[in-house]
Amino acid sequence: RRKQTRDPRTYFHLRTKLDHARNQSSQLMPTMNVNQVKAGINTKDPYVIAKALTLPLLTAQNIHPNPNPKKRSYSERLTIDGTDWSPVLNSFLEARDHVFSGDAISCFAAQSTFHSSLNHLFHSSPGNILVPLVHTCCRSTHHIAVQADHIHALTTKRNDHARLQSAVTLLQESFSKTLNDRSEMVPGAPLSIDGSKKVGVLYIVNQLFGMYFRLNTLRLCKNLLRPVESRSLHKTGNMGDMVTYRYFVGRLNMFEDSYELAEENLSFALQHCHKDAVGNKKRILNYLIPVKLMRGRLPSVKLLEKYNLVEYIPFVIAIRRGDLRTFHKTLQENQDEFIRRGTYLLLEKCKTVCHRNLFKRIHLIMDIHQLPLDNVVKAIRWMGMDMDLDEVECVLANLIFRGIIKGYISHSKRILVLSKRNPFPKAAVVK
């Protein structure tokens, strides 16, 4: 067979046609967006409007650290029912161009203008038909700010989160516009020109939660919780938004040492999470498992293997057996990951349950109610842990004070005297 060769002239011709088609598509895009926005407003379809003004996803793969985009300004004119959409449309088209060129920092600047213009337009718009558009805009602002800060950190070797902080201000304004709407909210009602903008509150709150956690400004979360829960806005709406809300509130409860509330909120999020959202369930379990361990509830190994949370398996085994050596070893091996998640200190507190189970095992083995502390020290040292009598006595005194162990310590005789009736009450640990 004769080997086929590519004619360079044919290749050049095809490449020229491809570039010409791409340029034509770029020129037609503004017209397409204008027509889609007009169609959505004329038909009162909120999702058509949102789709027309949703930016393509800016990912790490299409971002260029040193972009050289062709600057193009837009001056499209769009007035519908006496409302000027031109600032919104032109800033959106500019942001879209920066997405295609991979310029994350310039894209965020254009997106900020788009978001600010949309907030102004949203405030004066009738009903809640622009709520889906505001939601997609908030999501894009959050995502682009993170990407822009990442590129800025790579080029300047420092990350001040300046763009994410600017994005917080834009989303706070969107939150204010939705929360302060005076129209009465009817749960389950379709979006319309007579509906309440409050239906969009919870989604924006979740985006702000994510930004506050990323910026480590958890104190600001209270400013969102009070108005939302006072109006019971977290109990109605989209189940996905309610699950996300309870997930963030559960994490906040955990950091505030409100473990009962944390378990309640995180359990709700896990139970109502979509059955196919395996990644989201794993994120919830990353915080629910430490809370349950702290409260004496040990998950099954099968559950941990199902969601690939194998780092918790040694913890469960160590706590169940009272194995202090394995407990400390596992905590040290996964220290960096647990610190990144914010669960390291909570897991360290689980050592209390491990101590309780160790003393219970010693009591069951010796089968006496007066345990010599020397024997307890020998058992601990046999496991490779370096603890002296004073440290053991201090740990026991703390457990007795908290009601986890019933009994008292005879300091002069160095003996732990246990109650003959239920010396290790389960109710004190499992709550």
Salt bridges, closest charged atoms under 4 A:
ASP7 OD2 - ARG9 NH2 3.37
ASP19 OD1 - ARG15 NE 3.87
ASP19 OD1 - ARG22 NH1 3.09
GLU94 OE2 - LYS71 NZ 2.94
GLU94 OE2 - HIS98 NE2 3.88
ASP97 OD1 - ARG96 NH2 3.22
ASP149 OD1 - ARG163 NH1 3.51
ASP160 OD2 - ARG158 NH1 3.43
GLU256 OE2 - LYS222 NZ 3.28
ASP257 OD1 - LYS349 NZ 3.33
GLU263 OE2 - LYS292 NZ 2.81
GLU263 OE1 - ARG295 NE 2.46
GLU263 OE2 - ARG297 NE 3.42
ASP276 OD2 - LYS275 NZ 3.44
GLU311 OE2 - ARG341 NH2 2.87
GLU337 OE2 - ARG340 NH2 2.49
GLU337 OE2 - ARG341 NE 2.98
ASP390 OD1 - ARG414 NH1 3.44
GLU393 OE2 - HIS411 ND1 2.54
GLU393 OE1 - ARG414 NH1 2.86
